[in-house]
Amino acid sequence: MQITDGTWTFDSDAIDEAANKMQRNEQEREMLNAFVRYAYLRYKQIRDSVNPRKCKYMRIDQVREQLKSPAKLRKVSSRFTISEEEVLYIVDFVKKYLKYVK
């Protein structure tokens, strides 16, 4: 799957491969760092979009639970003009690789 963020175009297979490697070359590190920044930004937008209580942050499991509703998934997808598959990929990536997100 191709994910585009302005100037960067990320391939989900390449991202997963680079994230699982222990030793990365400079290009892989740069790509992974750029995607991590993009994924965290999008995750915060997705979380805030599905959160019914704006003054209290949701945990990632609660966000995933909210996205099981097809209506909310479509709402998030259309609001940020990204596919439903990209929304789910970003949330899964954040849960799997960003340890500072609870």
C-alpha positions in Angstrom: 0.0 0.0 0.0 1.3 3.5 -0.9 0.9 6.2 1.8 1.6 9.8 0.7 2.5 12.7 2.9 3.1 15.7 0.8 6.6 15.1 -0.5 7.1 11.6 0.9 5.6 8.5 -0.5 5.8 5.5 1.8 5.4 1.9 0.9 3.9 -0.1 3.8 6.0 -3.2 3.0 9.2 -1.2 3.1 8.2 0.5 6.3 7.5 -2.8 8.0 10.7 -4.2 6.8 12.8 -1.2 8.0 11.0 -1.2 11.3 11.8 -4.9 12.0 15.5 -4.5 11.1 18.0 -4.0 13.9 20.7 -2.4 11.6 19.4 0.2 9.1 21.2 2.2 6.5 20.9 6.0 6.4 18.1 6.0 3.9 16.0 3.5 5.8 16.5 5.5 9.0 15.5 8.7 7.4 12.4 7.1 5.8 11.4 5.4 9.0 11.8 8.6 11.0 9.8 10.6 8.5 7.0 8.0 8.6 7.0 7.8 12.4 6.5 11.6 12.6 3.7 11.3 10.0 2.1 8.3 11.7 2.1 10.0 15.1 0.6 13.2 13.7 -2.2 11.2 11.9 -2.8 9.0 14.9 -3.4 12.1 17.1 -5.8 13.4 14.5 -7.6 10.0 14.3 -7.8 9.7 18.1 -9.2 13.2 18.5 -11.7 12.5 15.7 -13.2 9.4 17.3 -13.0 10.6 20.9 -16.4 11.5 22.4 -14.8 13.2 25.4 -12.5 15.8 24.0 -11.0 16.8 27.4 -9.7 13.2 28.1 -7.3 11.3 25.9 -8.2 7.8 24.7 -5.9 4.9 25.0 -4.9 3.2 21.7 -7.1 0.1 22.4 -10.1 2.4 22.9 -9.3 4.1 19.5 -9.2 0.7 17.8 -12.5 -0.2 19.4 -14.1 3.0 18.1 -12.7 2.3 14.6 -14.6 -1.0 14.5 -17.7 1.0 13.8 -17.9 1.4 10.0 -19.5 4.8 10.3 -16.7 6.2 12.4 -14.1 4.6 10.1 -15.7 6.3 7.1 -15.9 9.6 8.9 -12.2 9.6 9.8 -11.3 8.5 6.3 -13.3 11.2 4.6 -12.2 13.9 7.1 -8.5 13.4 6.4 -8.9 12.2 2.8 -7.1 8.9 3.4 -8.3 5.4 2.8 -9.9 3.3 5.5 -7.0 0.8 5.0 -4.5 3.6 5.7 -6.3 4.6 8.9 -6.2 1.1 10.2 -2.5 0.6 9.1 -1.5 3.8 10.9 -3.2 2.8 14.1 -1.7 -0.7 14.0 1.8 0.8 13.2 1.5 3.2 16.2 0.4 0.4 18.5 3.2 -2.0 17.4 6.2 0.4 17.1 5.6 3.6 19.1 6.1 2.5 22.6 5.4 6.0 24.0 1.7 5.8 22.9 -0.3 3.9 25.4 
